[in-house]
């Protein structure tokens, strides 16, 4: 899931009534982040931290698909968290980028999701192996070239 396929709705729990906090099970939380589709029709039913693990590093935890919380021990306030997420390229609910996307515009992604990075790493590794294999062939070291070829085949199968 790429950054331009969802929006983050940041909710400061203190702004909710006690009844809303209780109903939404947000008691004891400071900031809640809901992950919506771009049209805001439904909450995304995937764990966003699996795609963007750097969110965990800043103190976000995912308590269910499409819902994250920012712990009381976190050092950022809601506005600071919004600014950080926007700098990272995440699209916030109601922002200009969100409205642009909602009405057919395009927004560039700043961070590739984890699976894109893994595929790119694998492609880079295969390219390096191909170069090593070609060098082994040039040096007429066919045994080493065959081993490298077999390794390339196993990597291509994974990709």
C-alpha atoms as a printed R data frame, in Angstrom:
    type eleno elety resid chain resno       x       y       z
1   ATOM     1    CA   UNK     A     1   0.000   0.000   0.000
2   ATOM     2    CA   UNK     A     2   1.527   3.257  -1.141
3   ATOM     3    CA   UNK     A     3   1.270   6.605   0.627
4   ATOM     4    CA   UNK     A     4  -1.122   7.988  -1.985
5   ATOM     5    CA   UNK     A     5  -3.625   5.163  -1.421
6   ATOM     6    CA   UNK     A     6  -4.717   6.128   2.087
7   ATOM     7    CA   UNK     A     7  -5.083   9.085   4.425
8   ATOM     8    CA   UNK     A     8  -4.333   9.395   8.119
9   ATOM     9    CA   UNK     A     9  -6.966  10.975  10.318
10  ATOM    10    CA   UNK     A    10  -5.363  12.205  13.534
11  ATOM    11    CA   UNK     A    11  -7.680  12.474  16.520
12  ATOM    12    CA   UNK     A    12  -6.664  14.145  19.750
13  ATOM    13    CA   UNK     A    13  -8.485  12.046  22.349
14  ATOM    14    CA   UNK     A    14  -8.783  14.957  24.781
15  ATOM    15    CA   UNK     A    15 -11.031  16.666  22.208
16  ATOM    16    CA   UNK     A    16 -13.532  13.770  22.370
17  ATOM    17    CA   UNK     A    17 -16.262  13.559  24.972
18  ATOM    18    CA   UNK     A    18 -15.940  10.937  27.698
19  ATOM    19    CA   UNK     A    19 -18.784   9.022  26.030
20  ATOM    20    CA   UNK     A    20 -16.980   9.016  22.663
21  ATOM    21    CA   UNK     A    21 -13.741   7.904  24.313
22  ATOM    22    CA   UNK     A    22 -15.576   5.082  26.057
23  ATOM    23    CA   UNK     A    23 -17.554   4.053  22.961
24  ATOM    24    CA   UNK     A    24 -14.451   4.066  20.745
25  ATOM    25    CA   UNK     A    25 -12.387   2.377  23.472
26  ATOM    26    CA   UNK     A    26  -9.861   5.240  23.439
27  ATOM    27    CA   UNK     A    27  -9.701   5.764  27.218
28  ATOM    28    CA   UNK     A    28  -6.116   6.174  28.342
29  ATOM    29    CA   UNK     A    29  -4.867   7.043  24.844
30  ATOM    30    CA   UNK     A    30  -3.597  10.491  23.909
31  ATOM    31    CA   UNK     A    31  -3.697  10.489  20.093
32  ATOM    32    CA   UNK     A    32  -5.471   8.098  17.746
33  ATOM    33    CA   UNK     A    33  -4.668   7.779  14.049
34  ATOM    34    CA   UNK     A    34  -7.276   6.215  11.791
35  ATOM    35    CA   UNK     A    35  -6.221   4.983   8.361
36  ATOM    36    CA   UNK     A    36  -8.920   5.660   5.742
37  ATOM    37    CA   UNK     A    37  -9.127   5.088   2.016
38  ATOM    38    CA   UNK     A    38  -8.632   8.255  -0.042
39  ATOM    39    CA   UNK     A    39 -12.373   8.780  -0.499
40  ATOM    40    CA   UNK     A    40 -12.886   8.286   3.286
41  ATOM    41    CA   UNK     A    41 -15.458   5.571   2.664
42  ATOM    42    CA   UNK     A    42 -13.931   3.004   4.975
43  ATOM    43    CA   UNK     A    43 -11.059   2.343   7.325
44  ATOM    44    CA   UNK     A    44  -8.246   0.376   5.698
45  ATOM    45    CA   UNK     A    45  -8.309  -3.234   6.856
46  ATOM    46    CA   UNK     A    46  -4.560  -3.746   6.778
47  ATOM    47    CA   UNK     A    47  -1.860  -3.097   9.336
48  ATOM    48    CA   UNK     A    48  -0.127  -0.012   8.007
49  ATOM    49    CA   UNK     A    49   2.950  -0.557  10.200
50  ATOM    50    CA   UNK     A    50   3.716  -3.708   8.205
51  ATOM    51    CA   UNK     A    51   4.183  -1.467   5.166
52  ATOM    52    CA   UNK     A    52   5.814   1.438   7.028
53  ATOM    53    CA   UNK     A    53   7.708   0.079  10.073
54  ATOM    54    CA   UNK     A    54   9.271   3.499  10.710
55  ATOM    55    CA   UNK     A    55   5.912   4.496  12.235
56  ATOM    56    CA   UNK     A    56   6.631   2.149  15.138
57  ATOM    57    CA   UNK     A    57   9.977   3.867  15.744
58  ATOM    58    CA   UNK     A    58   8.271   7.174  16.566
59  ATOM    59    CA   UNK     A    59   5.958   5.567  19.112
60  ATOM    60    CA   UNK     A    60   2.895   4.609  17.104
61  ATOM    61    CA   UNK     A    61   1.344   1.256  17.847
62  ATOM    62    CA   UNK     A    62  -1.345  -0.456  15.845
63  ATOM    63    CA   UNK     A    63  -4.073  -1.902  18.007
64  ATOM    64    CA   UNK     A    64  -6.191  -3.064  15.063
65  ATOM    65    CA   UNK     A    65  -6.283  -2.771  11.287
66  ATOM    66    CA   UNK     A    66  -6.681   0.858  10.365
67  ATOM    67    CA   UNK     A    67  -6.259   2.178  13.900
68  ATOM    68    CA   UNK     A    68  -3.063   3.322  15.553
69  ATOM    69    CA   UNK     A    69  -2.398   5.086  18.798
70  ATOM    70    CA   UNK     A    70   0.337   7.356  19.999
71  ATOM    71    CA   UNK     A    71   1.263   6.466  23.548
72  ATOM    72    CA   UNK     A    72   1.131   8.733  26.552
73  ATOM    73    CA   UNK     A    73   4.891   8.385  26.850
74  ATOM    74    CA   UNK     A    74   5.400   9.881  23.389
75  ATOM    75    CA   UNK     A    75   7.204  13.190  23.139
76  ATOM    76    CA   UNK     A    76   5.146  14.685  20.285
77  ATOM    77    CA   UNK     A    77   1.902  16.605  20.573
78  ATOM    78    CA   UNK     A    78  -0.816  16.125  17.928
79  ATOM    79    CA   UNK     A    79   0.307  19.100  15.811
80  ATOM    80    CA   UNK     A    80   3.960  18.016  15.915
81  ATOM    81    CA   UNK     A    81   2.957  14.479  14.952
82  ATOM    82    CA   UNK     A    82   0.936  15.829  12.014
83  ATOM    83    CA   UNK     A    83   3.891  17.907  10.822
84  ATOM    84    CA   UNK     A    84   6.270  14.949  11.062
85  ATOM    85    CA   UNK     A    85   3.936  12.634   9.164
86  ATOM    86    CA   UNK     A    86   3.393  15.257   6.452
87  ATOM    87    CA   UNK     A    87   7.168  15.749   6.072
88  ATOM    88    CA   UNK     A    88   7.475  11.993   5.602
89  ATOM    89    CA   UNK     A    89   4.920  12.207   2.803
90  ATOM    90    CA   UNK     A    90   1.886  10.743   4.547
91  ATOM    91    CA   UNK     A    91  -1.384  12.335   3.513
92  ATOM    92    CA   UNK     A    92  -3.516  13.723   6.296
93  ATOM    93    CA   UNK     A    93  -7.283  13.750   6.276
94  ATOM    94    CA   UNK     A    94  -8.635  17.076   5.009
95  ATOM    95    CA   UNK     A    95  -5.247  18.397   3.826
96  ATOM    96    CA   UNK     A    96  -4.707  19.948   0.387
97  ATOM    97    CA   UNK     A    97  -2.964  16.747  -0.740
98  ATOM    98    CA   UNK     A    98  -5.922  14.682   0.432
99  ATOM    99    CA   UNK     A    99  -8.417  16.868  -1.392
100 ATOM   100    CA   UNK     A   100  -6.276  16.777  -4.529
101 ATOM   101    CA   UNK     A   101  -6.191  12.972  -4.452
102 ATOM   102    CA   UNK     A   102  -9.878  12.722  -3.644
103 ATOM   103    CA   UNK     A   103 -10.755  14.669  -6.762
104 ATOM   104    CA   UNK     A   104  -8.439  12.837  -9.148
105 ATOM   105    CA   UNK     A   105  -5.124  14.595  -8.631
106 ATOM   106    CA   UNK     A   106  -1.828  12.836  -8.131
107 ATOM   107    CA   UNK     A   107   0.470  13.008  -5.140
108 ATOM   108    CA   UNK     A   108   4.024  11.711  -5.215
109 ATOM   109    CA   UNK     A   109   5.017   9.174  -2.571
110 ATOM   110    CA   UNK     A   110   8.094  10.025  -0.507
111 ATOM   111    CA   UNK     A   111   8.565   6.698   1.268
112 ATOM   112    CA   UNK     A   112   8.328   3.355  -0.446
113 ATOM   113    CA   UNK     A   113   6.468   0.679   1.469
114 ATOM   114    CA   UNK     A   114   8.585  -2.097   2.960
115 ATOM   115    CA   UNK     A   115   7.687  -4.669   0.284
116 ATOM   116    CA   UNK     A   116   8.743  -2.285  -2.523
117 ATOM   117    CA   UNK     A   117  12.106  -1.802  -0.815
118 ATOM   118    CA   UNK     A   118  12.561  -5.559  -0.404
119 ATOM   119    CA   UNK     A   119  11.851  -6.154  -4.109
120 ATOM   120    CA   UNK     A   120  14.268  -3.369  -5.089
121 ATOM   121    CA   UNK     A   121  16.971  -4.829  -2.821
122 ATOM   122    CA   UNK     A   122  16.467  -8.223  -4.440
123 ATOM   123    CA   UNK     A   123  16.732  -6.711  -7.942
124 ATOM   124    CA   UNK     A   124  19.939  -4.916  -6.963
125 ATOM   125    CA   UNK     A   125  21.370  -8.143  -5.564
126 ATOM   126    CA   UNK     A   126  20.518 -10.055  -8.759
127 ATOM   127    CA   UNK     A   127  22.148  -7.330 -10.850
128 ATOM   128    CA   UNK     A   128  25.360  -7.591  -8.795
129 ATOM   129    CA   UNK     A   129  25.317 -11.364  -9.154
130 ATOM   130    CA   UNK     A   130  24.879 -11.070 -12.923
131 ATOM   131    CA   UNK     A   131  27.904  -8.784 -13.074
132 ATOM   132    CA   UNK     A   132  29.920 -11.281 -11.010
133 ATOM   133    CA   UNK     A   133  28.794 -14.125 -13.262
134 ATOM   134    CA   UNK     A   134  29.801 -12.222 -16.415
135 ATOM   135    CA   UNK     A   135  33.186 -11.485 -14.869
136 ATOM   136    CA   UNK     A   136  33.613 -15.204 -13.998
137 ATOM   137    CA   UNK     A   137  32.775 -16.112 -17.617
138 ATOM   138    CA   UNK     A   138  35.297 -13.595 -18.927
139 ATOM   139    CA   UNK     A   139  37.894 -15.151 -16.629
140 ATOM   140    CA   UNK     A   140  36.806 -18.590 -17.887
141 ATOM   141    CA   UNK     A   141  35.950 -19.682 -14.355
142 ATOM   142    CA   UNK     A   142  32.905 -21.632 -15.479
143 ATOM   143    CA   UNK     A   143  32.420 -23.483 -12.220
144 ATOM   144    CA   UNK     A   144  32.042 -20.227 -10.283
145 ATOM   145    CA   UNK     A   145  29.838 -18.823 -13.076
146 ATOM   146    CA   UNK     A   146  27.536 -21.858 -12.816
147 ATOM   147    CA   UNK     A   147  27.229 -21.435  -9.040
148 ATOM   148    CA   UNK     A   148  26.388 -17.770  -9.479
149 ATOM   149    CA   UNK     A   149  23.872 -18.652 -12.216
150 ATOM   150    CA   UNK     A   150  22.138 -21.070  -9.837
151 ATOM   151    CA   UNK     A   151  22.032 -18.406  -7.138
152 ATOM   152    CA   UNK     A   152  20.518 -15.937  -9.625
153 ATOM   153    CA   UNK     A   153  17.842 -18.488 -10.543
154 ATOM   154    CA   UNK     A   154  16.884 -18.929  -6.890
155 ATOM   155    CA   UNK     A   155  16.706 -15.135  -6.399
156 ATOM   156    CA   UNK     A   156  14.593 -14.627  -9.519
157 ATOM   157    CA   UNK     A   157  12.223 -17.297  -8.273
158 ATOM   158    CA   UNK     A   158  11.776 -15.318  -5.026
159 ATOM   159    CA   UNK     A   159  11.046 -12.097  -6.910
